[in-house]
Amino acid sequence: MKTIRDVIVNLDRAFRTDPRPSCFHCLGVTSLELCTEVERHIQRDLKKVYTVEDGICKKRDHQARVIRPRQSS
């Protein structure tokens, strides 16, 4: 079973190689409960690094709840 920490490490790794917005499922998070926990963690602790919003997952071109790295300025 994945933990929130495992998912965040996976996000960091995935966005380093491909920074396009991706849904939880395409990033390997299939449990709805874990998706909710990860989204809450991002909004609370990582809001300067990532955003979570409804949008288009660019990995498979479908509508979903996506995670997007914030642009560094």
SULJO-V870456 format. One record per pair of residues at least 24 apart in sequence whose C-alpha atoms are under 10 Angstrom apart, sorted by the first residue. I is the first residue (numbers start at 1). GAP is how many residues later the second one is. If there is no record, write none. Layout:
i->I gap->GAP
i->I gap->GAP
//
This chain:
i->1 gap->30
i->1 gap->33
i->2 gap->26
i->2 gap->27
i->2 gap->29
i->2 gap->32
i->3 gap->31
i->3 gap->34
i->3 gap->35
i->4 gap->25
i->4 gap->30
i->4 gap->31
i->4 gap->33
i->4 gap->34
i->4 gap->35
i->4 gap->37
i->4 gap->38
i->5 gap->33
i->5 gap->36
i->7 gap->27
i->7 gap->28
i->7 gap->31
i->8 gap->30
i->8 gap->33
i->8 gap->34
i->8 gap->38
i->11 gap->39
i->11 gap->56
i->11 gap->57
i->11 gap->58
i->12 gap->37
i->12 gap->38
i->12 gap->57
i->15 gap->52
i->15 gap->53
i->15 gap->54
i->16 gap->53
i->18 gap->40
i->18 gap->41
i->19 gap->39
i->19 gap->48
i->19 gap->49
i->19 gap->50
i->19 gap->51
i->20 gap->36
i->20 gap->37
i->20 gap->38
i->20 gap->39
i->20 gap->46
i->20 gap->47
i->20 gap->48
i->20 gap->49
i->21 gap->29
i->21 gap->30
i->21 gap->31
i->21 gap->32
i->21 gap->34
i->21 gap->35
i->21 gap->36
i->21 gap->37
i->21 gap->38
i->21 gap->44
i->21 gap->45
i->21 gap->46
i->21 gap->47
i->21 gap->48
i->22 gap->30
i->22 gap->33
i->22 gap->34
i->22 gap->35
i->22 gap->36
i->22 gap->37
i->22 gap->38
i->22 gap->39
i->22 gap->40
i->22 gap->42
i->22 gap->43
i->22 gap->44
i->22 gap->45
i->22 gap->46
i->22 gap->47
i->23 gap->29
i->23 gap->30
i->23 gap->31
i->23 gap->32
i->23 gap->33
i->23 gap->34
i->23 gap->35
i->23 gap->36
i->23 gap->37
i->23 gap->39
i->23 gap->40
i->23 gap->41
i->23 gap->42
i->23 gap->43
i->23 gap->44
i->23 gap->45
i->24 gap->28
i->24 gap->33
i->24 gap->40
i->24 gap->41
i->24 gap->42
i->24 gap->43
i->25 gap->32
i->25 gap->39
i->25 gap->40
i->25 gap->41
i->26 gap->31
i->26 gap->32
i->26 gap->33
i->26 gap->34
i->26 gap->40
i->27 gap->32
i->27 gap->39
i->27 gap->40
i->35 gap->30
i->39 gap->26
i->39 gap->27
i->39 gap->28
i->42 gap->25
i->48 gap->24
//
